[in-house]
Amino acid sequence: MLAFYFLSLPLRTMPVGIVYAIWSGTGIVLLALIDIFWFRVTLDLPALLGLALIVGGVLVINLFSQSLGH
């Protein structure tokens, strides 16, 4: 329930698609970090590349997109 509250906060100023992309990308990266540190999972090169593309996509949206209400 708390997660939905925190998801609703940026929806006041940003479009739904952008917020959901950032929210889901952040969740994927955080779960991968939990796998690495908690479960001692080693990620191979394609997994690391995929995570880097997710982070890069979130950065591009935040830094260069005109869709955001900055």
All heavy atoms as TSV, in Angstrom:
chain	resi	resn	atom	element	x	y	z
A	1	MET	N	N	0.824	-1.181	0.000
A	1	MET	CA	C	0.000	0.000	0.000
A	1	MET	C	C	0.878	1.259	0.000
A	1	MET	O	O	0.566	2.221	-0.676
A	1	MET	CB	C	-0.888	-0.052	1.236
A	1	MET	CG	C	-1.966	0.951	1.219
A	1	MET	SD	S	-3.155	0.480	-0.011
A	1	MET	CE	C	-4.589	1.179	0.635
A	2	LEU	N	N	1.955	1.218	0.746
A	2	LEU	CA	C	2.864	2.359	0.814
A	2	LEU	C	C	3.531	2.615	-0.542
A	2	LEU	O	O	3.769	3.762	-0.914
A	2	LEU	CB	C	3.912	2.111	1.904
A	2	LEU	CG	C	4.720	3.303	2.360
A	2	LEU	CD1	C	3.812	4.372	2.952
A	2	LEU	CD2	C	5.735	2.869	3.403
A	3	ALA	N	N	3.793	1.529	-1.279
A	3	ALA	CA	C	4.417	1.678	-2.591
A	3	ALA	C	C	3.510	2.459	-3.544
A	3	ALA	O	O	3.982	3.291	-4.321
A	3	ALA	CB	C	4.737	0.305	-3.174
A	4	PHE	N	N	2.206	2.213	-3.489
A	4	PHE	CA	C	1.286	2.943	-4.357
A	4	PHE	C	C	1.209	4.419	-3.965
A	4	PHE	O	O	1.050	5.284	-4.824
A	4	PHE	CB	C	-0.097	2.312	-4.331
A	4	PHE	CG	C	-0.149	1.002	-5.048
A	4	PHE	CD1	C	-0.402	-0.162	-4.358
A	4	PHE	CD2	C	0.067	0.938	-6.415
A	4	PHE	CE1	C	-0.443	-1.373	-5.018
A	4	PHE	CE2	C	0.026	-0.270	-7.081
A	4	PHE	CZ	C	-0.226	-1.433	-6.374
A	5	TYR	N	N	1.333	4.697	-2.699
A	5	TYR	CA	C	1.354	6.097	-2.268
A	5	TYR	C	C	2.565	6.812	-2.858
A	5	TYR	O	O	2.449	7.903	-3.411
A	5	TYR	CB	C	1.366	6.195	-0.740
A	5	TYR	CG	C	1.628	7.596	-0.253
A	5	TYR	CD1	C	0.657	8.579	-0.363
A	5	TYR	CD2	C	2.867	7.949	0.268
A	5	TYR	CE1	C	0.900	9.876	0.049
A	5	TYR	CE2	C	3.125	9.234	0.686
A	5	TYR	CZ	C	2.140	10.202	0.578
A	5	TYR	OH	O	2.391	11.478	0.974
A	6	PHE	N	N	3.742	6.173	-2.729
A	6	PHE	CA	C	4.948	6.796	-3.268
A	6	PHE	C	C	4.911	6.873	-4.790
A	6	PHE	O	O	5.497	7.774	-5.374
A	6	PHE	CB	C	6.193	6.053	-2.790
A	6	PHE	CG	C	6.530	6.331	-1.360
A	6	PHE	CD1	C	6.582	5.309	-0.431
A	6	PHE	CD2	C	6.780	7.619	-0.926
A	6	PHE	CE1	C	6.879	5.571	0.896
A	6	PHE	CE2	C	7.088	7.899	0.392
A	6	PHE	CZ	C	7.135	6.861	1.303
A	7	LEU	N	N	4.221	5.933	-5.440
A	7	LEU	CA	C	4.062	6.008	-6.884
A	7	LEU	C	C	3.153	7.178	-7.269
A	7	LEU	O	O	3.353	7.814	-8.305
A	7	LEU	CB	C	3.482	4.701	-7.420
A	7	LEU	CG	C	3.210	4.615	-8.911
A	7	LEU	CD1	C	4.489	4.806	-9.706
A	7	LEU	CD2	C	2.558	3.297	-9.256
A	8	SER	N	N	2.183	7.483	-6.425
A	8	SER	CA	C	1.242	8.562	-6.749
A	8	SER	C	C	1.857	9.956	-6.618
A	8	SER	O	O	1.372	10.904	-7.231
A	8	SER	CB	C	0.009	8.470	-5.853
A	8	SER	OG	O	0.312	8.860	-4.528
A	9	LEU	N	N	2.914	10.103	-5.839
A	9	LEU	CA	C	3.509	11.428	-5.630
A	9	LEU	C	C	4.028	12.067	-6.915
A	9	LEU	O	O	3.700	13.219	-7.201
A	9	LEU	CB	C	4.595	11.353	-4.563
A	9	LEU	CG	C	4.115	11.006	-3.149
A	9	LEU	CD1	C	5.303	10.912	-2.202
A	9	LEU	CD2	C	3.110	12.012	-2.654
A	10	PRO	N	N	4.844	11.375	-7.719
A	10	PRO	CA	C	5.301	12.031	-8.941
A	10	PRO	C	C	4.201	12.172	-9.996
A	10	PRO	O	O	4.337	12.970	-10.924
A	10	PRO	CB	C	6.431	11.135	-9.444
A	10	PRO	CG	C	6.221	9.834	-8.794
A	10	PRO	CD	C	5.524	10.103	-7.510
A	11	LEU	N	N	3.112	11.424	-9.854
A	11	LEU	CA	C	2.022	11.538	-10.826
A	11	LEU	C	C	1.337	12.893	-10.772
A	11	LEU	O	O	0.610	13.254	-11.690
A	11	LEU	CB	C	0.991	10.429	-10.594
A	11	LEU	CG	C	1.424	9.039	-11.039
A	11	LEU	CD1	C	0.401	8.007	-10.607
A	11	LEU	CD2	C	1.634	8.997	-12.536
A	12	ARG	N	N	1.586	13.642	-9.728
A	12	ARG	CA	C	1.010	14.988	-9.624
A	12	ARG	C	C	1.618	15.952	-10.632
A	12	ARG	O	O	0.983	16.922	-11.027
A	12	ARG	CB	C	1.207	15.531	-8.223
A	12	ARG	CG	C	0.473	14.729	-7.180
A	12	ARG	CD	C	0.743	15.249	-5.803
A	12	ARG	NE	N	0.096	14.383	-4.817
A	12	ARG	CZ	C	0.286	14.475	-3.530
A	12	ARG	NH1	N	1.099	15.405	-3.042
A	12	ARG	NH2	N	-0.326	13.661	-2.718
A	13	THR	N	N	2.863	15.685	-11.045
A	13	THR	CA	C	3.547	16.635	-11.930
A	13	THR	C	C	4.085	16.012	-13.212
A	13	THR	O	O	4.545	16.741	-14.083
A	13	THR	CB	C	4.730	17.291	-11.193
A	13	THR	OG1	O	5.623	16.266	-10.763
A	13	THR	CG2	C	4.251	18.101	-10.005
A	14	MET	N	N	4.048	14.670	-13.320
A	14	MET	CA	C	4.640	14.003	-14.480
A	14	MET	C	C	3.609	13.113	-15.158
A	14	MET	O	O	2.694	12.619	-14.509
A	14	MET	CB	C	5.849	13.161	-14.043
A	14	MET	CG	C	6.981	13.962	-13.452
A	14	MET	SD	S	8.265	12.949	-12.685
A	14	MET	CE	C	8.885	12.049	-14.068
A	15	PRO	N	N	3.770	12.862	-16.462
A	15	PRO	CA	C	2.854	11.972	-17.170
A	15	PRO	C	C	2.952	10.521	-16.666
A	15	PRO	O	O	4.016	10.071	-16.228
A	15	PRO	CB	C	3.315	12.049	-18.624
A	15	PRO	CG	C	4.166	13.253	-18.715
A	15	PRO	CD	C	4.734	13.494	-17.357
A	16	VAL	N	N	1.847	9.805	-16.765
A	16	VAL	CA	C	1.774	8.434	-16.252
A	16	VAL	C	C	2.807	7.525	-16.911
A	16	VAL	O	O	3.466	6.734	-16.235
A	16	VAL	CB	C	0.353	7.858	-16.457
A	16	VAL	CG1	C	0.296	6.400	-16.071
A	16	VAL	CG2	C	-0.661	8.654	-15.670
A	17	GLY	N	N	2.968	7.607	-18.216
A	17	GLY	CA	C	3.908	6.732	-18.920
A	17	GLY	C	C	5.343	6.916	-18.467
A	17	GLY	O	O	6.084	5.940	-18.299
A	18	ILE	N	N	5.733	8.143	-18.243
A	18	ILE	CA	C	7.096	8.435	-17.793
A	18	ILE	C	C	7.301	7.927	-16.371
A	18	ILE	O	O	8.306	7.283	-16.058
A	18	ILE	CB	C	7.382	9.943	-17.871
A	18	ILE	CG1	C	7.166	10.478	-19.283
A	18	ILE	CG2	C	8.765	10.266	-17.363
A	18	ILE	CD1	C	8.073	9.901	-20.324
A	19	VAL	N	N	6.333	8.193	-15.507
A	19	VAL	CA	C	6.445	7.751	-14.109
A	19	VAL	C	C	6.508	6.234	-14.042
A	19	VAL	O	O	7.329	5.668	-13.317
A	19	VAL	CB	C	5.265	8.289	-13.268
A	19	VAL	CG1	C	5.255	7.672	-11.883
A	19	VAL	CG2	C	5.329	9.796	-13.173
A	20	TYR	N	N	5.674	5.558	-14.810
A	20	TYR	CA	C	5.669	4.100	-14.764
A	20	TYR	C	C	6.965	3.530	-15.319
A	20	TYR	O	O	7.485	2.540	-14.799
A	20	TYR	CB	C	4.470	3.536	-15.517
A	20	TYR	CG	C	4.303	2.067	-15.281
A	20	TYR	CD1	C	3.871	1.599	-14.044
A	20	TYR	CD2	C	4.614	1.140	-16.261
A	20	TYR	CE1	C	3.754	0.257	-13.798
A	20	TYR	CE2	C	4.490	-0.203	-16.028
A	20	TYR	CZ	C	4.054	-0.644	-14.798
A	20	TYR	OH	O	3.943	-1.980	-14.567
A	21	ALA	N	N	7.519	4.137	-16.352
A	21	ALA	CA	C	8.796	3.666	-16.897
A	21	ALA	C	C	9.911	3.801	-15.863
A	21	ALA	O	O	10.708	2.882	-15.670
A	21	ALA	CB	C	9.145	4.455	-18.157
A	22	ILE	N	N	9.955	4.929	-15.192
A	22	ILE	CA	C	10.972	5.142	-14.159
A	22	ILE	C	C	10.755	4.179	-12.994
A	22	ILE	O	O	11.697	3.561	-12.486
A	22	ILE	CB	C	10.961	6.608	-13.682
A	22	ILE	CG1	C	11.403	7.516	-14.821
A	22	ILE	CG2	C	11.843	6.802	-12.457
A	22	ILE	CD1	C	11.174	8.984	-14.557
A	23	TRP	N	N	9.496	4.028	-12.571
A	23	TRP	CA	C	9.163	3.161	-11.441
A	23	TRP	C	C	9.545	1.704	-11.733
A	23	TRP	O	O	10.173	1.044	-10.905
A	23	TRP	CB	C	7.671	3.284	-11.153
A	23	TRP	CG	C	7.205	2.566	-9.942
A	23	TRP	CD1	C	6.623	1.339	-9.892
A	23	TRP	CD2	C	7.263	3.025	-8.590
A	23	TRP	NE1	N	6.318	1.016	-8.601
A	23	TRP	CE2	C	6.700	2.036	-7.787
A	23	TRP	CE3	C	7.749	4.193	-8.011
A	23	TRP	CZ2	C	6.603	2.171	-6.412
A	23	TRP	CZ3	C	7.646	4.326	-6.643
A	23	TRP	CH2	C	7.084	3.321	-5.858
A	24	SER	N	N	9.176	1.223	-12.893
A	24	SER	CA	C	9.468	-0.171	-13.210
A	24	SER	C	C	10.961	-0.393	-13.450
A	24	SER	O	O	11.522	-1.415	-13.024
A	24	SER	CB	C	8.649	-0.636	-14.409
A	24	SER	OG	O	8.937	0.142	-15.534
A	25	GLY	N	N	11.630	0.557	-14.097
A	25	GLY	CA	C	13.072	0.427	-14.298
A	25	GLY	C	C	13.833	0.433	-12.990
A	25	GLY	O	O	14.762	-0.361	-12.780
A	26	THR	N	N	13.425	1.293	-12.085
A	26	THR	CA	C	14.064	1.339	-10.761
A	26	THR	C	C	13.831	0.037	-10.016
A	26	THR	O	O	14.739	-0.493	-9.368
A	26	THR	CB	C	13.515	2.531	-9.951
A	26	THR	OG1	O	13.722	3.728	-10.690
A	26	THR	CG2	C	14.196	2.636	-8.606
A	27	GLY	N	N	12.627	-0.488	-10.105
A	27	GLY	CA	C	12.318	-1.755	-9.438
A	27	GLY	C	C	13.152	-2.903	-9.968
A	27	GLY	O	O	13.646	-3.740	-9.205
A	28	ILE	N	N	13.342	-2.960	-11.286
A	28	ILE	CA	C	14.145	-4.024	-11.884
A	28	ILE	C	C	15.587	-3.941	-11.408
A	28	ILE	O	O	16.200	-4.948	-11.028
A	28	ILE	CB	C	14.074	-3.943	-13.420
A	28	ILE	CG1	C	12.674	-4.323	-13.893
A	28	ILE	CG2	C	15.118	-4.837	-14.072
A	28	ILE	CD1	C	12.425	-4.021	-15.353
A	29	VAL	N	N	16.147	-2.746	-11.399
A	29	VAL	CA	C	17.538	-2.586	-10.971
A	29	VAL	C	C	17.686	-2.903	-9.484
A	29	VAL	O	O	18.640	-3.579	-9.075
A	29	VAL	CB	C	18.043	-1.166	-11.303
A	29	VAL	CG1	C	19.392	-0.903	-10.674
A	29	VAL	CG2	C	18.106	-0.973	-12.810
A	30	LEU	N	N	16.753	-2.446	-8.663
A	30	LEU	CA	C	16.839	-2.741	-7.230
A	30	LEU	C	C	16.713	-4.235	-6.948
A	30	LEU	O	O	17.422	-4.772	-6.092
A	30	LEU	CB	C	15.773	-1.959	-6.460
A	30	LEU	CG	C	16.008	-0.463	-6.348
A	30	LEU	CD1	C	14.827	0.218	-5.653
A	30	LEU	CD2	C	17.293	-0.169	-5.602
A	31	LEU	N	N	15.840	-4.917	-7.665
A	31	LEU	CA	C	15.724	-6.367	-7.477
A	31	LEU	C	C	16.990	-7.085	-7.928
A	31	LEU	O	O	17.411	-8.070	-7.304
A	31	LEU	CB	C	14.517	-6.907	-8.228
A	31	LEU	CG	C	13.174	-6.591	-7.587
A	31	LEU	CD1	C	12.036	-7.039	-8.477
A	31	LEU	CD2	C	13.073	-7.225	-6.213
A	32	ALA	N	N	17.617	-6.598	-8.983
A	32	ALA	CA	C	18.883	-7.193	-9.413
A	32	ALA	C	C	19.964	-6.990	-8.353
A	32	ALA	O	O	20.763	-7.895	-8.083
A	32	ALA	CB	C	19.327	-6.598	-10.742
A	33	LEU	N	N	19.983	-5.808	-7.729
A	33	LEU	CA	C	20.963	-5.568	-6.661
A	33	LEU	C	C	20.693	-6.460	-5.444
A	33	LEU	O	O	21.638	-6.940	-4.806
A	33	LEU	CB	C	20.948	-4.094	-6.261
A	33	LEU	CG	C	21.506	-3.127	-7.295
A	33	LEU	CD1	C	21.286	-1.683	-6.849
A	33	LEU	CD2	C	22.977	-3.395	-7.536
A	34	ILE	N	N	19.435	-6.680	-5.133
A	34	ILE	CA	C	19.104	-7.610	-4.040
A	34	ILE	C	C	19.594	-9.012	-4.382
A	34	ILE	O	O	20.163	-9.708	-3.535
A	34	ILE	CB	C	17.590	-7.598	-3.759
A	34	ILE	CG1	C	17.196	-6.276	-3.115
A	34	ILE	CG2	C	17.180	-8.775	-2.872
A	34	ILE	CD1	C	15.705	-6.066	-2.995
A	35	ASP	N	N	19.395	-9.436	-5.638
A	35	ASP	CA	C	19.897	-10.748	-6.061
A	35	ASP	C	C	21.408	-10.846	-5.891
A	35	ASP	O	O	21.928	-11.873	-5.443
A	35	ASP	CB	C	19.549	-11.010	-7.528
A	35	ASP	CG	C	18.127	-11.487	-7.712
A	35	ASP	OD1	O	17.477	-11.833	-6.706
A	35	ASP	OD2	O	17.662	-11.514	-8.872
A	36	ILE	N	N	22.101	-9.794	-6.261
A	36	ILE	CA	C	23.567	-9.814	-6.195
A	36	ILE	C	C	24.054	-9.886	-4.754
A	36	ILE	O	O	24.906	-10.705	-4.406
A	36	ILE	CB	C	24.156	-8.577	-6.910
A	36	ILE	CG1	C	23.907	-8.680	-8.416
A	36	ILE	CG2	C	25.643	-8.429	-6.616
A	36	ILE	CD1	C	24.217	-7.397	-9.173
A	37	PHE	N	N	23.525	-9.012	-3.886
A	37	PHE	CA	C	24.065	-8.909	-2.536
A	37	PHE	C	C	23.431	-9.875	-1.543
A	37	PHE	O	O	24.099	-10.352	-0.636
A	37	PHE	CB	C	23.928	-7.468	-2.024
A	37	PHE	CG	C	24.799	-6.515	-2.777
A	37	PHE	CD1	C	24.256	-5.565	-3.624
A	37	PHE	CD2	C	26.180	-6.583	-2.671
A	37	PHE	CE1	C	25.057	-4.697	-4.327
A	37	PHE	CE2	C	26.993	-5.715	-3.374
A	37	PHE	CZ	C	26.433	-4.766	-4.203
A	38	TRP	N	N	22.157	-10.176	-1.696
A	38	TRP	CA	C	21.477	-11.023	-0.721
A	38	TRP	C	C	21.601	-12.502	-1.091
A	38	TRP	O	O	21.883	-13.343	-0.243
A	38	TRP	CB	C	20.011	-10.617	-0.629
A	38	TRP	CG	C	19.261	-11.317	0.450
A	38	TRP	CD1	C	18.653	-12.530	0.362
A	38	TRP	CD2	C	19.046	-10.869	1.788
A	38	TRP	NE1	N	18.065	-12.854	1.537
A	38	TRP	CE2	C	18.288	-11.846	2.441
A	38	TRP	CE3	C	19.410	-9.727	2.471
A	38	TRP	CZ2	C	17.893	-11.716	3.756
A	38	TRP	CZ3	C	19.006	-9.604	3.772
A	38	TRP	CH2	C	18.267	-10.588	4.408
A	39	PHE	N	N	21.359	-12.827	-2.374
A	39	PHE	CA	C	21.344	-14.215	-2.812
A	39	PHE	C	C	22.635	-14.639	-3.495
A	39	PHE	O	O	22.752	-15.777	-3.942
A	39	PHE	CB	C	20.163	-14.459	-3.753
A	39	PHE	CG	C	18.832	-14.250	-3.099
A	39	PHE	CD1	C	18.040	-13.175	-3.447
A	39	PHE	CD2	C	18.387	-15.113	-2.125
A	39	PHE	CE1	C	16.813	-12.971	-2.845
A	39	PHE	CE2	C	17.159	-14.929	-1.515
A	39	PHE	CZ	C	16.369	-13.852	-1.875
A	40	ARG	N	N	23.597	-13.728	-3.597
A	40	ARG	CA	C	24.909	-14.016	-4.196
A	40	ARG	C	C	24.804	-14.529	-5.630
A	40	ARG	O	O	25.532	-15.414	-6.053
A	40	ARG	CB	C	25.679	-15.031	-3.353
A	40	ARG	CG	C	25.879	-14.657	-1.914
A	40	ARG	CD	C	26.899	-13.565	-1.787
A	40	ARG	NE	N	27.144	-13.304	-0.362
A	40	ARG	CZ	C	27.296	-12.114	0.127
A	40	ARG	NH1	N	27.257	-11.075	-0.658
A	40	ARG	NH2	N	27.496	-11.923	1.403
A	41	VAL	N	N	23.874	-13.968	-6.395
A	41	VAL	CA	C	23.714	-14.319	-7.801
A	41	VAL	C	C	24.732	-13.519	-8.605
A	41	VAL	O	O	24.912	-12.328	-8.379
A	41	VAL	CB	C	22.277	-13.986	-8.281
A	41	VAL	CG1	C	22.145	-14.180	-9.777
A	41	VAL	CG2	C	21.267	-14.821	-7.536
A	42	THR	N	N	25.405	-14.184	-9.517
A	42	THR	CA	C	26.326	-13.462	-10.402
A	42	THR	C	C	25.614	-13.213	-11.725
A	42	THR	O	O	25.015	-14.117	-12.304
A	42	THR	CB	C	27.613	-14.273	-10.640
A	42	THR	OG1	O	27.271	-15.559	-11.140
A	42	THR	CG2	C	28.396	-14.437	-9.351
A	43	LEU	N	N	25.679	-11.986	-12.181
A	43	LEU	CA	C	25.042	-11.620	-13.433
A	43	LEU	C	C	26.050	-11.712	-14.564
A	43	LEU	O	O	27.192	-11.273	-14.430
A	43	LEU	CB	C	24.482	-10.202	-13.345
A	43	LEU	CG	C	23.414	-9.975	-12.278
A	43	LEU	CD1	C	22.988	-8.518	-12.268
A	43	LEU	CD2	C	22.226	-10.876	-12.501
A	44	ASP	N	N	25.608	-12.289	-15.676
A	44	ASP	CA	C	26.491	-12.394	-16.834
A	44	ASP	C	C	26.448	-11.088	-17.633
A	44	ASP	O	O	25.725	-10.152	-17.298
A	44	ASP	CB	C	26.120	-13.596	-17.700
A	44	ASP	CG	C	24.671	-13.574	-18.160
A	44	ASP	OD1	O	23.952	-12.614	-17.825
A	44	ASP	OD2	O	24.262	-14.528	-18.843
A	45	LEU	N	N	27.243	-11.039	-18.679
A	45	LEU	CA	C	27.365	-9.817	-19.473
A	45	LEU	C	C	26.037	-9.357	-20.081
A	45	LEU	O	O	25.725	-8.161	-20.018
A	45	LEU	CB	C	28.432	-10.000	-20.557
A	45	LEU	CG	C	28.733	-8.766	-21.397
A	45	LEU	CD1	C	29.257	-7.631	-20.520
A	45	LEU	CD2	C	29.719	-9.097	-22.487
A	46	PRO	N	N	25.217	-10.249	-20.668
A	46	PRO	CA	C	23.935	-9.766	-21.195
A	46	PRO	C	C	23.020	-9.174	-20.123
A	46	PRO	O	O	22.320	-8.185	-20.376
A	46	PRO	CB	C	23.306	-11.019	-21.819
A	46	PRO	CG	C	24.458	-11.890	-22.152
A	46	PRO	CD	C	25.464	-11.635	-21.065
A	47	ALA	N	N	23.031	-9.740	-18.919
A	47	ALA	CA	C	22.211	-9.195	-17.834
A	47	ALA	C	C	22.712	-7.810	-17.427
A	47	ALA	O	O	21.912	-6.892	-17.219
A	47	ALA	CB	C	22.222	-10.135	-16.636
A	48	LEU	N	N	23.995	-7.653	-17.299
A	48	LEU	CA	C	24.566	-6.348	-16.951
A	48	LEU	C	C	24.311	-5.317	-18.049
A	48	LEU	O	O	24.001	-4.156	-17.755
A	48	LEU	CB	C	26.066	-6.477	-16.682
A	48	LEU	CG	C	26.441	-7.273	-15.432
A	48	LEU	CD1	C	27.953	-7.476	-15.369
A	48	LEU	CD2	C	25.939	-6.568	-14.188
A	49	LEU	N	N	24.407	-5.742	-19.295
A	49	LEU	CA	C	24.136	-4.845	-20.411
A	49	LEU	C	C	22.674	-4.412	-20.398
A	49	LEU	O	O	22.353	-3.238	-20.606
A	49	LEU	CB	C	24.489	-5.516	-21.733
A	49	LEU	CG	C	24.259	-4.697	-22.992
A	49	LEU	CD1	C	25.109	-3.439	-22.991
A	49	LEU	CD2	C	24.546	-5.532	-24.219
A	50	GLY	N	N	21.777	-5.354	-20.133
A	50	GLY	CA	C	20.362	-5.022	-20.059
A	50	GLY	C	C	20.062	-4.036	-18.947
A	50	GLY	O	O	19.291	-3.081	-19.131
A	51	LEU	N	N	20.669	-4.234	-17.793
A	51	LEU	CA	C	20.480	-3.291	-16.683
A	51	LEU	C	C	21.042	-1.920	-17.020
A	51	LEU	O	O	20.447	-0.894	-16.675
A	51	LEU	CB	C	21.127	-3.835	-15.414
A	51	LEU	CG	C	20.419	-5.028	-14.772
A	51	LEU	CD1	C	21.267	-5.599	-13.649
A	51	LEU	CD2	C	19.047	-4.636	-14.272
A	52	ALA	N	N	22.175	-1.893	-17.694
A	52	ALA	CA	C	22.758	-0.612	-18.098
A	52	ALA	C	C	21.843	0.108	-19.093
A	52	ALA	O	O	21.693	1.335	-19.032
A	52	ALA	CB	C	24.139	-0.827	-18.705
A	53	LEU	N	N	21.213	-0.632	-19.986
A	53	LEU	CA	C	20.285	-0.016	-20.930
A	53	LEU	C	C	19.051	0.532	-20.221
A	53	LEU	O	O	18.533	1.590	-20.595
A	53	LEU	CB	C	19.871	-1.026	-22.002
A	53	LEU	CG	C	20.945	-1.382	-23.027
A	53	LEU	CD1	C	20.492	-2.546	-23.895
A	53	LEU	CD2	C	21.287	-0.183	-23.874
A	54	ILE	N	N	18.578	-0.164	-19.189
A	54	ILE	CA	C	17.440	0.332	-18.417
A	54	ILE	C	C	17.805	1.638	-17.721
A	54	ILE	O	O	17.070	2.627	-17.791
A	54	ILE	CB	C	16.974	-0.727	-17.403
A	54	ILE	CG1	C	16.341	-1.905	-18.132
A	54	ILE	CG2	C	15.999	-0.133	-16.394
A	54	ILE	CD1	C	16.070	-3.099	-17.253
A	55	VAL	N	N	18.944	1.655	-17.056
A	55	VAL	CA	C	19.395	2.870	-16.365
A	55	VAL	C	C	19.614	3.998	-17.371
A	55	VAL	O	O	19.223	5.143	-17.144
A	55	VAL	CB	C	20.676	2.592	-15.546
A	55	VAL	CG1	C	21.270	3.873	-15.008
A	55	VAL	CG2	C	20.370	1.626	-14.411
A	56	GLY	N	N	20.228	3.670	-18.505
A	56	GLY	CA	C	20.441	4.679	-19.539
A	56	GLY	C	C	19.131	5.231	-20.073
A	56	GLY	O	O	18.996	6.437	-20.304
A	57	GLY	N	N	18.136	4.376	-20.242
A	57	GLY	CA	C	16.843	4.828	-20.712
A	57	GLY	C	C	16.167	5.766	-19.730
A	57	GLY	O	O	15.590	6.786	-20.116
A	58	VAL	N	N	16.250	5.447	-18.453
A	58	VAL	CA	C	15.672	6.316	-17.423
A	58	VAL	C	C	16.393	7.664	-17.412
A	58	VAL	O	O	15.763	8.716	-17.299
A	58	VAL	CB	C	15.723	5.633	-16.043
A	58	VAL	CG1	C	15.360	6.605	-14.937
A	58	VAL	CG2	C	14.787	4.431	-16.016
A	59	LEU	N	N	17.710	7.644	-17.561
A	59	LEU	CA	C	18.465	8.902	-17.604
A	59	LEU	C	C	18.099	9.736	-18.822
A	59	LEU	O	O	17.947	10.958	-18.721
A	59	LEU	CB	C	19.970	8.615	-17.590
A	59	LEU	CG	C	20.534	8.123	-16.263
A	59	LEU	CD1	C	22.000	7.727	-16.413
A	59	LEU	CD2	C	20.379	9.187	-15.195
A	60	VAL	N	N	17.960	9.100	-19.977
A	60	VAL	CA	C	17.587	9.833	-21.188
A	60	VAL	C	C	16.213	10.469	-21.021
A	60	VAL	O	O	16.005	11.634	-21.392
A	60	VAL	CB	C	17.617	8.897	-22.420
A	60	VAL	CG1	C	16.928	9.526	-23.620
A	60	VAL	CG2	C	19.051	8.538	-22.775
A	61	ILE	N	N	15.274	9.716	-20.447
A	61	ILE	CA	C	13.938	10.272	-20.226
A	61	ILE	C	C	14.011	11.486	-19.316
A	61	ILE	O	O	13.408	12.525	-19.584
A	61	ILE	CB	C	12.998	9.198	-19.621
A	61	ILE	CG1	C	12.632	8.162	-20.681
A	61	ILE	CG2	C	11.735	9.831	-19.055
A	61	ILE	CD1	C	11.894	6.967	-20.139
A	62	ASN	N	N	14.743	11.375	-18.229
A	62	ASN	CA	C	14.793	12.470	-17.259
A	62	ASN	C	C	15.587	13.669	-17.744
A	62	ASN	O	O	15.252	14.808	-17.428
A	62	ASN	CB	C	15.374	11.981	-15.931
A	62	ASN	CG	C	14.358	11.264	-15.113
A	62	ASN	OD1	O	13.264	11.753	-14.904
A	62	ASN	ND2	N	14.707	10.073	-14.658
A	63	LEU	N	N	16.649	13.439	-18.499
A	63	LEU	CA	C	17.520	14.545	-18.884
A	63	LEU	C	C	17.124	15.214	-20.192
A	63	LEU	O	O	17.321	16.423	-20.346
A	63	LEU	CB	C	18.966	14.048	-18.978
A	63	LEU	CG	C	19.584	13.555	-17.667
A	63	LEU	CD1	C	20.985	12.992	-17.943
A	63	LEU	CD2	C	19.637	14.666	-16.647
A	64	PHE	N	N	16.577	14.453	-21.133
A	64	PHE	CA	C	16.394	14.995	-22.470
A	64	PHE	C	C	14.959	15.031	-22.978
A	64	PHE	O	O	14.686	15.650	-23.988
A	64	PHE	CB	C	17.237	14.210	-23.477
A	64	PHE	CG	C	18.703	14.207	-23.140
A	64	PHE	CD1	C	19.338	13.047	-22.733
A	64	PHE	CD2	C	19.444	15.367	-23.224
A	64	PHE	CE1	C	20.687	13.044	-22.425
A	64	PHE	CE2	C	20.795	15.378	-22.911
A	64	PHE	CZ	C	21.411	14.209	-22.500
A	65	SER	N	N	14.036	14.368	-22.309
A	65	SER	CA	C	12.664	14.307	-22.807
A	65	SER	C	C	11.933	15.620	-22.567
A	65	SER	O	O	12.012	16.202	-21.488
A	65	SER	CB	C	11.912	13.165	-22.130
A	65	SER	OG	O	10.566	13.170	-22.565
A	66	GLN	N	N	11.212	16.065	-23.571
A	66	GLN	CA	C	10.389	17.251	-23.451
A	66	GLN	C	C	9.013	16.918	-22.884
A	66	GLN	O	O	8.186	17.798	-22.669
A	66	GLN	CB	C	10.221	17.921	-24.813
A	66	GLN	CG	C	11.529	18.376	-25.417
A	66	GLN	CD	C	12.258	19.397	-24.552
A	66	GLN	OE1	O	11.635	20.305	-23.996
A	66	GLN	NE2	N	13.572	19.256	-24.418
A	67	SER	N	N	8.738	15.626	-22.646
A	67	SER	CA	C	7.447	15.188	-22.119
A	67	SER	C	C	7.285	15.476	-20.627
A	67	SER	O	O	6.185	15.492	-20.126
A	67	SER	CB	C	7.272	13.689	-22.337
A	67	SER	OG	O	7.322	13.393	-23.702
A	68	LEU	N	N	8.397	15.651	-19.935
A	68	LEU	CA	C	8.342	15.876	-18.504
A	68	LEU	C	C	7.935	17.297	-18.196
A	68	LEU	O	O	8.243	18.227	-18.919
A	68	LEU	CB	C	9.714	15.598	-17.861
A	68	LEU	CG	C	10.219	14.175	-17.953
A	68	LEU	CD1	C	11.618	14.094	-17.379
A	68	LEU	CD2	C	9.297	13.233	-17.215
A	69	GLY	N	N	7.264	17.454	-17.077
A	69	GLY	CA	C	6.870	18.782	-16.646
A	69	GLY	C	C	7.894	19.417	-15.740
A	69	GLY	O	O	7.589	19.736	-14.601
A	70	HIS	N	N	9.124	19.598	-16.205
A	70	HIS	CA	C	10.196	20.185	-15.378
A	70	HIS	C	C	9.900	21.636	-15.150
A	70	HIS	O	O	9.606	22.407	-15.938
A	70	HIS	CB	C	11.548	20.065	-16.057
A	70	HIS	CG	C	12.074	18.678	-16.079
A	70	HIS	ND1	N	13.320	18.360	-15.645
A	70	HIS	CD2	C	11.536	17.513	-16.467
A	70	HIS	CE1	C	13.542	17.071	-15.794
A	70	HIS	NE2	N	12.452	16.553	-16.297
